[in-house]
């Protein structure tokens, strides 16, 4: 069994405790109106150096000022940060990572698509479980605890959203996260008033 360094052990314990805290209700989502496009741009800028070091290009497609969601700011940042980190880790040099924000009814969907090795059916089945070990491996020797996507799933669901992946071996992977839109931007109900968050 591989020996864990002090740093990796601390990271492992911290992430496990994050899941336990969310599951037990000790950490709850605190939704508010936030600009998802602004958060995405900030995180893309933050990861520019890591992506550039592997010869990767990141591109964001979003309509200016329209993608506001009703979500927890900290959770949302953690979710997108993890998805971008994973896309960079699993992408071969010279490829592109596409981030897209779409509005659909009362929801906003953020997609992070890479051009990495993709996922097998077995990988997809265990992807969001704890300590997941996948056939795909990071392309730059990066280390993984196998807990990141499990935490992401808990955070998404705590905000009333959902997360899924679309992928085939050899064809990259696209992670999609659906979050509630900011109430004032939702479609009117038949009675003429905006739908409120559930």
N, C-alpha and C positions, 0 to 999 in steps of 0.2 A: 504493500500500500504506500502511495506517495506520501512523503512527510510534509506536513503543512508548516509554512513559516509563520512567525508571530503575526505578520501583517495579514496573511491570508486567513489565519484562524480568527483574527479579530473581525475581518470582513464577513466571514461565514457566520459567526455568532451574531453580529449586528444585523445581518439580513434576515436570519432566522427569527430574531426577536421582532423585527419589523412585521413579519407575517403574523406572528403570534399576537402582537398588539392590535393589529387591524381585525383579526378574527375574533378576539375577545371583546372588541368594542372599546378598548382603551384609547385607540386612535380613531377618530371619526372624521369623515370628510366634512369640510366647511365650505360649501359651494357659494360662489359669488359670480358676478358678471366679469369675465376676463376675455382679453383679446388673444385668441389662440394663435393667430398669425404672427403677432408680436413675439409671443413666447417661442414659436418655431424659429423665427429669424434669429432671436438671441441665442438659442441653442445651436443652430447651424454655425453661427459665427464662433461660438465657443469650441466647436469641434473642427473648425477649419484646419487648424494646424495638424491634428491627428489624421484627418482625411488627406491633406496635402502630403503628409509624410509617406503615404501609401499610393500617391498618385491618383487619388479619387476625387471626383467632382460631385458636389452636392447642389441640387437645384430645387427651389421651392416654387410651387404653383398655388397661388391663393389670391382671391379677390380682395383688394385693399379695403380694410375697414368693415368687412361684412361678416367675418367668421368669429363672432363672439359666442362663447359658450357659458353655461351655468355650471361651474365646476370648481373644485378645490385647486387653488393656484399651486401649492406645493406638490400635491399629487400629480397634477398635469405636467409640471416640469420634470418630475422624476420619471414619469411614463415616457415622455418624448426623449428625454436624455438617454434612457435605457435602450429604446428602439434605435436611436441614432448610433449609439455605441456599438450595438450588436451588428448593425448594417456595416459599419466601418470594419469591425473585427472579421466579419465573414466575407468581405468583398476582396477579390483579387485586385492587384495593382492595375490602374488605368481604367477602372470601371466607373459607372455613375450610380449615385444614390438619389432617387427622386422622392421628394416629399410633396404631398398634395393635400389640400384642404377643400372639401366639398360640402355644400349645404343641401340637405335633403329633408324637406318638411320641417319637423321640429328637432332635427338632429344635425350635427356637424360630424363628418367623418374625416379623420386625418390618416393618411396612408404613408407608410415608409417602405419603399421598394428598393431592393438591392439586386445586383447581378451576380450573386454568389453561387455556391453549389446547389442551392435549393434544399428541400426537405423530402425525405421519404415518407411513406404512409405511417411507418412506425414512429418516425421523428415527430410527425404532426400529432400523433395520438398522445404522446407524453410531454409535449413541448411546454405546457404550462404547469407541469407538476414540479414538486420540490426535487432538487438535486438531479434534474434532467441531464442525461448524458446522450448526446446526439451523434449521429454518424458524421455530420458536417463538423469541421474543425476550424477554429480561427486561422486566418491566412498569415498572420504575423507573429504567431507564437503567443498570443495573448492568453491570459489565464481566466477561467470562469468558475464560479461556485455552483452554477446550475440553479441558482435561486432567483435571479433577476426577473425572469418572465413570470414566475409564480407570484412575486410581489406586485408586479405590474398588473396582473389579472385581478388581484384582490383590490388594488387601488381603483381600477376602472369600475369594477362592480360596486364598490363602496360609493361611487358617484352616480350610480344608476345607468352606467354605460355598459358596453360590451366590447370585447376584443376577439379577433380571429385572424387566421393567416391563410393566405392562398399561395401555394407553392407546389412545384414538381421538381424532381431531381434534375439538376443541370440547368434549370430555368430561373434561378433566383427565388426570392421570397418577398411577398408583400404583406406587411402587417397592417391591419386596419383597426382603428379605435373609434368607436361611435360614442359621442357625448351629447347631452341635451343642449340645445341652443339657448342663448340668453333670452329670457321671456319676451322682451319687447320686440324681438326679431322673429318670433314664431308666427305661423299662419293663424289668422283669426278663426275662432270657433264658429259654428253655424249661428250662434247667438250674437256674434259680433265682437266678442271680447277675446283677448289673447289667452292662449292656454297657459296655465300656471304650472310650475314644476311639480312633478309628483312626489 
